[in-house]
Amino acid sequence: MKKTLGEYNVQREWRYGSKNHPKDTPDWFVIKDGVVVLIEVKQSGLFLNAKKWGDTEDIKNDLKKSIGAAVKQMWKFEQDIENSLCTLPDWFNGVEISDRLVVTYDRSYFLNSILRDEVRQMYTLLEEYHWHTISVEELEYFLGATGTNFTKALSEKRLAVEEDEMDFRDYCSRNFSKDKCTNSYLDSVYDNFCNELGLFSK
């Protein structure tokens, strides 16, 4: 992400609160054109049993540990900012939180529709709170398609009612040419790897 958006535009988490009650901010922050995107990373959206059998209780329990926990953490962070309980770094001054993103290492389905509604039902405090959920694979694809317009593209997706509920792979397929969905950083890693193996040598 730093390779695409620039080192200064991507900032890492920090701890705040007291020594006895430390708190974690979201994992990453993307800053661009006066707005910031909060990013929280989770290992999985749903775990194996929920994926295999689709049991409602398993899904709810998994969401509480994964996406629900991530969203709740971001919400609490924003509440602490509002209540002056968190000292912000200089780069946070003058920027407005535009979007929140939960990133999972695995890919699930209906992340921004059915599963988002399910999380909202678990936590009534999140009823009007908005976030996107995306897998790492989809994030790489989305970054390749949007490049430095990443923050603007997230906002555009949120504001398009029908498209806001789409998973990112479907959204990208509808809105971006496949030829433009390249990631320069990943391409360079691929090229270096193949060169070391001698696959590109004549």
N, C-alpha and C positions, 0 to 999 in steps of 0.2 A: 504493500500500500504506500509506503514511503517513497518507493521508486517511482510510482505513478504520480503522487500528489505533492511530493517534496518533503524533505526531512522536517522542516519547521511546521508544516501543515498537519502533521500527525504527532500527537502527544500521548504519552503513557499515563497510566493511573498513578495516584498517590494516596497516601493514607491521611486521614484527618480525624478529628475527635480528640478524646482524652486518652491518656496512657492506659487507663483502666477500661475504657470503652472505645477502642479504635474502630474506625469505619473505613471501608474501601469505596473509592469512586468507581465509576465504570472503567473497564479495562483500557479503552482507547478513546481518543477525541480527534475528530477530523475538522479542521478549521479552514474555511474558505469564504471569501467575500462577505465577511461580517457575520457568518453563522457557524455554528458548531454542531456536529453530529455526535451523539453519544453512542458508543459501541460496547456491548457486553458479550463475551464469548463463553459458550457452554459446550461441553463435550458432546452432548446429544440432545435432540429434541424429544424423541421418544426412545425408550429402551426396548430390548429384544422382544419380551413377551407382549408388550403393547403393540409392536409392529406385526408380530406373528398372528395374534388372535384378535386384536382390536377390542379388547375388553374395556368397557367405559371406565371402570374404577382404576384399571392399570394406567389408562391414558391420563386420567385426572391426577393420579399420584405422581406420574412422571413429569407432567407439566409443572407441578408444584416445585419439583426439584430442579427443573431445567429452565424453560422459557419463562414460566411464572416467577421464579426466583430472580432471574435476570431483570425482568421488567420492574419488579418490586424494588430491587436495588437501585435502579435508575430513578424511579419515582421518589424514593427516600432521599437520594442525593439532591434532586431538584428541590424537594421540600426543605432540606437543610440549607441550601443556598438562599431560598426565599426567607428563611428565618434567621439568616446570618450566623449559622452554626458551622459554616465551612469557609475557611480562608482560601480564596481563589488565587492562582498564579497570575502573573502579569499578562500572559497570552490570552487569558480568559476575559480580560477587561474589554468591554465594548462589543462583545459578540452575543448573539442570541441563539438559544438552542432551537434548532429547526426540526430535527428528526432524531429518532432513536432506532438503533439497529441491534437486534440479537442475532449473533452468528453461531451456527452449530456446525460441528465437524461432519455430521452425517446429513443426508438429504431426506426430508420428510415431505409430506403433501398436505395441502390445505392449511399451510402455516399462517397465512395472512387472512384467512376467512374463518373456517370452522374452529381451528385450534386457537386463533386469537379471541374469538367470541367465548370459547370455553374458559380461557384465562380470565377474561373480564367478568364472567359469572362467578369465578372463585373469589375474586377480590373486587368488591363493589367500588373501592376507592379508585380503581382503574377504569371505571365505566367510560369516561371521556378522554382517557389517556391514549395516545397513539404511538405505535411502534411498528417497525417492519421486522420480519424474521427471514433470514437467508442462510443457506448453507455456504461453507467455504468454497465449494465448487462453483456455486451460482455467483458468489461475490467476485471471484476471479473473472468470470465471464462478464459480469456487470461493470467491473472496473475497466475491462478491456473495451467495452462498448462506450462508456461515458468518459473515461480519462479524467482530465482535470475538471470536468463538469459534474463530478460525482455527487456533490451536495445538492446541486440544482436538480439533477435527475431524480434523486430521492424525493425531493419536495414535489416534483411534477407527478411522480407516481402516487404519492399520498393524496394529492388534490384531484386526481382522476378517480371518481368513485368506483367505477367498475374495475379499473386496472389496479386500484389499491388492494383489492382482495385477491389478486393473482399471485401465484408463486413466481419468483423472479425468473426462472427459466422460461416460463410461458410468456412473461412480460417482455423479456428480451427478444424472444422469437417473434413477437408481434411488432415490436417497435424498432428493432435494430437489424441491419443487414448482417448476416453471418460473417461476411468478409471483413466487417469492421470490428467484430468482437475478438480482437487480439489483445494480448497483454504483453507489452514490450519487455517487462522484467522476466516473465515466465518464458518468453521466446528466447531471451538471452541465456537463461539457465539451460534451456533445452539445447541450444546451439553449442554451448560450452561442453555439455555432457556428451553430445554426439561427436564433437571434435576430439575429445579425450579418448573416445572409443575408436576413433579413426573412421567413423561412418561417413564423414564428408570428404575424406581424402580421395584423390583420384588414383 
